[in-house]
Amino acid sequence: RPPRGIMISTWRMSYQGLTEAGKLLVSGSTLPEAILHSVKSVEDNEKYVSVGYGGLPNREGEVELDAAYMDGNTLEVGAVMAVKQIKNPIEVAYDLSHKKRSSVLVGTGAEMYARQRGFAFKNMLTESSFQRYLKERTLDKDEEKRTAYEGHDTVCVIGRSGEHMACGVSTSGLYMKHPGRIGDSPLIGSGFYADSSAGAAAATGVGEDIMKGCLSFAITEKIREGVAVQEACEQCLLQHLRRLETLGYGNGGMSVIAMDKEGNTGAATTLSAFPFVISDGKECKIYIASGNQE
Ligand code: SD4
């Protein structure tokens, strides 16, 4: 039987935040507090160029951020998309999730809301991200060929405390994306889904590919049908990959994490190695999923 507080998250960059969040859960913090803590720790870290501060910019040189939060007990969802200069987009997404209307906001409308609610603003473009942008701009690469792994990962955190499940995601999306572009990450059912009566799932990789299969919802529903969580991840990812292949899409890379309502976890990837993190309240460890494409 899994212990009371369990969390799973994407990529090595989530390790420190998840370690701290795991301890927070054990010492009595709420599930939203733990999830927000772990996502914010990545957003605030300048070193991670795919989320929050220091994120790589769009092709106009501006950092545009996407984040979402979903509560598995109430199915409440909040999301912000393509927002600029908001220090912690996940906090705004969480705040929005309590609203019955206008809970998913884009661009200037989202920024207006964040300002009115007193959230912190900051110039999110660091000197090193700007320098990388200046170099990249001279290369004039074909946007259609960009993959998610040219420096771009999304932090996704799924947690369970008692029987309460929830998830949060945050990203700066694809490097050199068109202004206004969003991927799967802030889209319910594609980048994330949580329902405490079944389970939760979240995705990272090329958003345009992931959203075609509503992967996070597909995995959650597979778990609801009674398929074991690891199997659900593998089956849904493989089925979607095959479908994309028949349509002639190359595999730009997709990875998923999931948890069932008992707290069992799973992960799958189309990459040769996808690091993810699990904190079970006692310890926090990095695991590597490996893509089996045959
Ligand atoms: C996006 N899914 O914006 C994100 C990027 C990502 O690993 O997760 N990359 O499409």
Residues whose N, C-alpha, C, O or C-beta is under 5 A from the ligand:
A	BS01	SD4	A148 H152 D153 T154 T171 G173 L174 G183 D184 S185 A203 T204 G205 V206 G207 E208
